[in-house]
Amino acid sequence: MSARRKIDFYALTWRLPIIVWQLVFFVGPVLFMVALSFFLVKNYRMTEAFEFVNWQRMLTRGFFWDSYWYTLFIASLSGTIAMSVAFPAAWALAFRASDTLRRWAVFLLIIPFFTSYLVRTFSWYVILAESGVLNAMLGYIGLGPFRMLNSHFGTVVGYLTLTLPLAVILQTVTMANIDKTLIEAARNLGCKPLATIWRVVLPLSKTGFIVAALFCFILAFGDFVAPFYLGGSQEPTLPILILDTTKSGQQWPRAAVVAIMMMLTLFTVAFTAIALAYRKPKGVR
Amino acid sequence: MTEPLVTFRNVEKRFDDFVAVRDMTLDIHEGEFLAIMGSSGCGKTTTLRMLAGLETPTGGEIHIAGRLMNDVKPHERDTPLVWQSLALFPFLTARENVEFGLKMRGVGKDERKRRALDWLERMQISEFAERNVATLSGGQKQRVALARSLVMEPRMLLLDEPLSALDANLVIRMQGVLTRLQKELGITFVYVTHSQSEAFAMADRVVIMSQGDIAQIGAPKDIYRAPANRFVAEFVGRNNILSGKVQAVDGDGTHILTPQGAFTAQTPQTALSTGQSVSFTVSADLVSLSTTEPDAVNKAQATLISEEFIGSVVTLFCEGVDDLEFKVQMQERALMALDLEPGAPLWLSWETQNANILGER
């Protein structure tokens, strides 16, 4: 009997950089952040300690939970809107467009990512401002002016700037891979054209769609730019709460509590989503 | 004869400049097993898709049970199709696949479960009812696909090369299943295939298509024995094709002079004039072979080139005058008795009644 548990140094050498990178820049900081959440701040200076006071202060305060539920709600809302708005476009690109058109469309949808998200967000100022383009146009037909900046609306617009192109791309790629014979088979068995969407298309694109929705949610949930610049921190989202907490009285430990709560939430959501996305269909042993 | 179930009247289907089906006129009768056969791109699948409403004809009219169907949407038809890829829904179990069409028709939950299980039972796969279709074997999937279509109790079932993915043994078994089902149910089967053996084994009538046209319609035996034109003669079976000019037409038949000699063929329905160029066929299995000159009306000399052995039957390839290839099919036992070597000089002969003059095309 020979135990073959030799360490493959060659493979390890190649894997080492990524392992080191993860340890130094991810696991290390996370552990530090966890430790930080138990530190104390005295006279605006952090001191090492192991006290639960930060956790107790944050998790018993109404403003934290208000912010938490608001962030969860508005990120989910914008995710839902992104997925819904993206669907008709992605459907048309996947099933109606020629291969050439689809290639161009996906390419054009990638272009927004060439420019900084901050720049794209600021360009909404011109459009959404009180005296901006959109209000001017609405003015011609006797509407408005509407308050679009510094509102929930502004926040959602910002989130969509970030997530919508991604949602369209992921949905298009998912649906373009569907075997179109299955849609024809459903039609052949008496399924009306629109009904094929939820009878056939959605069940077949489940995995891709859940991953797309997950991405939209994650990006919005952790985003600072949209709620800060377009939402005007009206109702602070968790990223804004982190910034505020560090600014007011150097409360880095309490900011760490918020950050850990965010990470736990994202882990839970991502884990559930992936489990759902890859759940085996019925009748598979 | 009663009103046909399906009529195609001068049906045409174009895709941009490509004509997939051209001026097709065809009747399909209630309760018949019709095979549409041809090589890929001949328009056979397009024809089937037009019956299912998945393609709209660009010309002519298709009637089903007396109703003009040109613009009737697929989901408003009663024309279930069994797909080449089977197209089972991978996210559903076998039973749910079979129930799908009934669900679309608004059949209640218990009723459709009962009917689906009935059909799975009938197809002898009831033990797999609650299994996902991805976990089934090729033959089992085939049966689910058939059950999914037949549970709809249609007047006509469309089949698009459903056996092409199965291995040879299973094909023979499924052919038996299909013919038996068709006889038991008494419904019309329209079966598209490129396989001559499938078409001839199962169908009452065969439609042979070539480049969007119907080349011949007839019972398998008639097509095999009397191909209507050069395309069918070359496509079906093993035919010898000889070409020459008409010399005379009399009570014995039509006398034709070819480079290989003077022959007599059966006089066709259409009138032939002296001097006209014609071709005729003799099926390879109706050619007799001898080493000495036979006493026959139709005989030709040839040299043995090679032989092809497929079980009990052997095909001999011989070369006649002008490099014309002759094919002769005979029993392996009979060939053994002759004891031939390649290069051997031979005499080929056949009866006048087995020489069929081909039509124009």
Interface residues (C-beta under 8 A of the other chain):
Chain A: D179 T181 L182 E184 A185 A186 R187 N188 L189 G190 C191 K192 P193 A195 V200 P203 L204 K206 P281 K282 G283 V284 R285
Chain B: A52 L54 K73 P74 H75 T79 P80 L81 W83 S85 A87 F89 P90 F91 L92 T93 A94 E96 F100 G101 M104 R105 E130 R131 N132 V133 A134 T135 R148 S149 M152
